[in-house]
Amino acid sequence: MPKMKSSRTLAKRIKVTGTGKIKVKRAYMGHFAPRKTRKQRKHLAKPAYVHKTDMKRISDMICK
């Protein structure tokens, strides 16, 4: 059976940390940023981690 190919679009958008968590960029910052509050922009700039219920699905997509 051939090797599984990883989803290249997903692989460019995530990073696997040393402890095995998957770090992603938060949504809602690519558009209409000036009309969001400073507090909202500051919190959206911080990285987010994938929920544990989605870990298996996403790690299968990146073949890890």
Contacts in CASP RR format, 6 or more apart in sequence:
PFRMAT RR
TARGET T0000
AUTHOR 0000-0000-0000
METHOD contacts of the structure
MODEL  1
MPKMKSSRTLAKRIKVTGTGKIKVKRAYMGHFAPRKTRKQRKHLAKPAYV
HKTDMKRISDMICK
3 63 0 8 1.000
4 63 0 8 1.000
5 63 0 8 1.000
6 61 0 8 1.000
6 62 0 8 1.000
6 63 0 8 1.000
7 61 0 8 1.000
7 62 0 8 1.000
10 58 0 8 1.000
10 61 0 8 1.000
10 62 0 8 1.000
11 62 0 8 1.000
13 24 0 8 1.000
13 25 0 8 1.000
14 22 0 8 1.000
14 23 0 8 1.000
14 24 0 8 1.000
14 50 0 8 1.000
14 58 0 8 1.000
14 62 0 8 1.000
15 22 0 8 1.000
15 23 0 8 1.000
16 22 0 8 1.000
16 23 0 8 1.000
16 62 0 8 1.000
16 64 0 8 1.000
17 23 0 8 1.000
21 49 0 8 1.000
21 50 0 8 1.000
22 49 0 8 1.000
22 50 0 8 1.000
22 55 0 8 1.000
22 58 0 8 1.000
22 59 0 8 1.000
23 47 0 8 1.000
23 48 0 8 1.000
23 49 0 8 1.000
23 50 0 8 1.000
24 47 0 8 1.000
24 48 0 8 1.000
24 49 0 8 1.000
24 50 0 8 1.000
25 47 0 8 1.000
25 48 0 8 1.000
26 44 0 8 1.000
26 45 0 8 1.000
26 46 0 8 1.000
26 47 0 8 1.000
26 48 0 8 1.000
27 44 0 8 1.000
28 36 0 8 1.000
28 44 0 8 1.000
29 41 0 8 1.000
29 44 0 8 1.000
29 45 0 8 1.000
33 41 0 8 1.000
36 44 0 8 1.000
50 58 0 8 1.000
END
